[in-house]
Amino acid sequence: MTRTFTDEELTPRGLAFRLDLFRRAEASAQNTRAEISKTQTRLHNLSNDLVVLENEIEEAAAFAEAYLLRQRSLD
């Protein structure tokens, strides 16, 4: 739905006010988009780090299990 404005509302001052409001809103939206992009990148990096850590945990557990089994067989 498009708002209609009266002739009294359509003034140069009203235009200046709304253009300033538009510029500030657009700048804020752009900053928000940039923050979202940074957050998505950070989340992706953290997800990759988590995969690496999980693989290292599994490898360390497998090594410990093999080591302990070997030690038991030597006793």
TISE-70820 format. One line per 2 residues: number of its first residue (from 1); their letters; for each residue x, y, z of N, C-alpha, C, CB. Coordinates in pm, whole numbers, plus 32768, in hexadecimal, padded with zeros to 4 digits. Glycine has a CB too. Example, Ala and Ser with C-alpha at 12.3 -4.5 7.8 and 13.67 -1.06 7.14 Angstrom:
BEGIN
1 = as = 8527,7DC7,830C,84CE,7E3E,830C,8528,7EB6,830C,846B,7E41,8389; 8505,7F1F,82C4,8557,7F96,82CA,850A,8003,8313,8580,7FC4,823C
This chain:
BEGIN
1 = mt = 8054,7F8B,8000,8000,8000,8000,805A,807D,8000,7FA0,7FFF,807B; 8043,80D4,7FA4,8090,8150,7F98,804A,81BF,7FE5,80A3,8177,7F04
3 = rt = 8098,8203,8037,8060,8272,8084,8054,82ED,802B,80B8,8291,8101; 7FEA,8335,803D,7FDB,83B3,7FF5,7FF6,8426,8056,7F4D,83C0,7FB6
5 = ft = 8030,848F,8023,8055,8502,8074,8001,857B,8049,80ED,8521,8068; 7FE1,85CB,80A9,7F97,8646,808A,7FF8,86AE,8054,7F4C,867C,8109
7 = de = 7FC1,8714,8015,8014,8781,7FE2,8061,87C4,8054,7FBE,87E8,7F98; 8026,87CA,80CA,8068,8809,813D,80E2,87B8,816B,8005,8819,81B0
9 = el = 80DD,8736,8157,814D,86E1,817F,81C0,86E4,8119,811D,8651,8192; 81A0,8700,809E,8205,86FC,8033,8252,877F,802E,81C2,86E0,7FAB
11 = tp = 82B0,878D,808B,8301,8807,8093,8394,87E5,8080,82EB,884E,811B; 83E3,8848,805C,8474,882F,8051,84B0,87FE,80D5,84BB,88AF,8025
13 = rg = 847D,8831,8144,84B0,8805,81C7,848D,8771,81DF,8475,885D,8239; 8414,874C,81BD,83EB,86BF,81CA,843F,8664,8172,8358,86AF,81A7
15 = la = 845C,8693,80F9,84B0,8646,809E,853C,8636,80D7,84B7,868A,8014; 8574,86A2,8108,85FB,869C,8142,85FE,863C,81B9,862A,872A,816E
17 = fr = 8598,8644,820D,8591,85EC,8281,858C,8559,8256,8517,860E,82D7; 8536,853C,81F5,8527,84B0,81CA,85A2,847E,817D,84AB,84A1,8172
19 = ld = 85E3,84D4,8132,865F,84AB,80F0,86CC,848D,8155,868F,8518,808E; 86D5,84E0,81BE,8736,84C6,8228,8715,8443,826F,8738,853B,828D
21 = lf = 8696,842D,828B,866A,83B1,82C9,868D,8339,8270,85D2,83B4,82E5; 8676,8347,81EE,8696,82DD,818F,872C,82C0,818F,8669,8303,8101
23 = rr = 877F,8328,818A,8811,8314,8188,8841,82CE,8206,8859,839B,8179; 880D,82F8,8279,8836,82B8,82F7,8807,8227,82FD,87FF,8306,8370
25 = ae = 878D,820E,82CF,8758,8184,82CF,87A9,812C,826F,86C2,8184,82A7; 87CC,8163,81FD,881B,8117,819B,88A6,80F8,81D2,8826,8165,8116
27 = as = 88E5,8159,8213,8969,8142,824F,8961,80D9,82BD,89A3,81C6,8287; 88FA,80E1,830E,88E6,807F,8379,88CF,7FF4,833F,8870,80A8,83D3
29 = aq = 8880,7FEB,82D7,8866,7F6B,8296,88E8,7F31,825C,87FC,7F7B,8226; 8939,7F86,821F,89B8,7F58,81E7,8A14,7F24,8254,89FC,7FC9,8198
31 = nt = 8A1A,7F6A,82C5,8A6B,7F3B,8336,8A38,7EB6,836B,8A6B,7FA4,83A7; 89B5,7EA8,8370,897A,7E2A,839D,899C,7DB9,833E,88E2,7E37,83AB
33 = ra = 8995,7DD3,82BC,89BB,7D6D,8259,8A4C,7D44,826B,89A3,7DA1,81CA; 8AA3,7DA5,8282,8B32,7D88,8295,8B47,7D35,8313,8B83,7E0B,829D
35 = ei = 8B01,7D56,837D,8B0E,7D0A,83FA,8ADB,7C7B,83E8,8AC1,7D50,846C; 8A6E,7C6C,839F,8A39,7BE5,8383,8A9F,7B96,8334,89B3,7BED,8336
37 = sk = 8ADC,7BD3,82D0,8B40,7B8E,827F,8BB8,7B64,82D4,8B6F,7BEA,820C; 8BE7,7BBE,832B,8C57,7B9D,8384,8C32,7B2A,83E1,8C82,7C18,83D7
39 = tq = 8BB8,7B2E,8414,8B8A,7AC5,8470,8B7F,7A3F,8429,8B02,7AEC,84AD; 8B4E,7A40,83AE,8B44,79C5,8361,8BCF,798B,8346,8AFA,79DD,82DC
41 = tr = 8C2E,79E1,8326,8CB7,79B5,830E,8CF2,797B,838D,8D0E,7A29,82DC; 8CDD,79C1,83FD,8D10,7990,847E,8CD1,790A,84A2,8CF5,79F7,84EE
43 = lh = 8C4F,78FB,848D,8C0B,787D,84A9,8C44,780D,8452,8B74,788B,8491; 8C5C,7829,83D3,8C96,77C6,8377,8D20,779C,83A9,8C9F,7800,82E7
45 = nl = 8D72,77FE,83D2,8DF8,77DF,8405,8DF1,778C,8485,8E45,7861,841F; 8D96,77B0,84DF,8D86,7764,855A,8D58,76D5,853E,8D23,77A9,85B8
47 = sn = 8D00,76C6,84DD,8CD0,7641,84B8,8D43,75ED,8482,8C60,764C,844F; 8D97,7629,842F,8E0C,75E1,83FC,8E6B,75BC,846D,8E56,7636,8393
49 = dl = 8E81,7618,84CA,8ED7,75FD,853D,8EA0,7589,8590,8EE6,767A,8595; 8E1D,7585,85A1,8DDF,751B,85ED,8DF4,7493,85AA,8D49,7536,85FD
51 = vv = 8DE9,748D,8528,8E01,7410,84DF,8E90,73E1,84F5,8DE4,7422,8447; 8EEF,743E,84ED,8F7C,741B,8504,8F8F,73E7,8592,8FD7,7495,84EB
53 = le = 8F56,742A,85F4,8F63,73FF,8680,8F24,7376,8696,8F22,7465,86DE; 8EB1,735E,865C,8E70,72DC,866A,8EC6,726D,862E,8DE6,72DC,8629
55 = ne = 8F04,7289,85BC,8F5E,7227,857E,8FD8,720D,85D6,8F8A,7257,84F4; 900E,7277,8611,9081,7267,866A,905B,7217,86E7,90B9,72F0,8693
57 = ie = 8FE3,722E,871C,8FB2,71E2,878F,8FA8,714E,876D,8F29,7218,87BF; 8F6C,7130,86FB,8F5D,70A5,86D1,8FE5,7063,86BD,8F0C,709C,864F
59 = ea = 9042,70AA,8680,90C7,7073,8669,9110,705B,86EE,9119,70D2,8611; 9105,70B9,874A,9146,70A7,87CD,9108,7033,8819,913B,7128,881F
61 = aa = 9084,7024,8812,9042,6FB5,8856,906B,6F2F,8819,8FAA,6FC5,884F; 9072,6F2A,8795,909C,6EAD,8752,912C,6E8C,8777,908F,6EBA,86B8
63 = fa = 9183,6EF0,877C,920E,6ED9,87A2,9217,6EA6,8831,9261,6F5A,8792; 91CD,6EE6,888C,91D0,6EBD,8918,919E,6E2E,8927,917D,6F1C,896F
65 = ea = 9134,6E0D,88DF,9100,6D85,88E6,9167,6D20,88B3,907E,6D7A,8894; 91A5,6D3D,8841,920B,6CE3,880A,9281,6CD6,8869,923B,6D14,8780
67 = yl = 92AB,6D43,88A3,931C,6D42,8901,92FC,6CED,897B,9340,6DD1,892C; 9287,6D01,89B5,9261,6CB7,8A2D,9250,6C22,8A0F,91E1,6CF0,8A67
69 = lr = 9218,6C01,899C,920B,6B74,8976,9295,6B34,8964,91B9,6B67,88F4; 92F1,6B7D,892A,937A,6B4A,8917,93BB,6B35,899F,93CF,6BAC,88BF
71 = qr = 93AC,6B96,89F7,93E8,6B8A,8A7C,93B0,6B12,8AC7,93D1,6C0B,8ACE; 932D,6AFC,8AB9,92EC,6A8B,8AFE,9323,6A07,8AC8,9252,6A92,8AEB
73 = sl = 9339,6A01,8A43,936A,6984,8A09,93FB,6968,8A2E,935C,6988,8971; 9448,69D0,8A50,94D2,69BE,8A79,94DE,6991,8B0A,951D,6A3E,8A65
75 = d = 9477,69AA,8B58,947B,6984,8BE6,9467,68F1,8BFD,9414,69CF,8C34
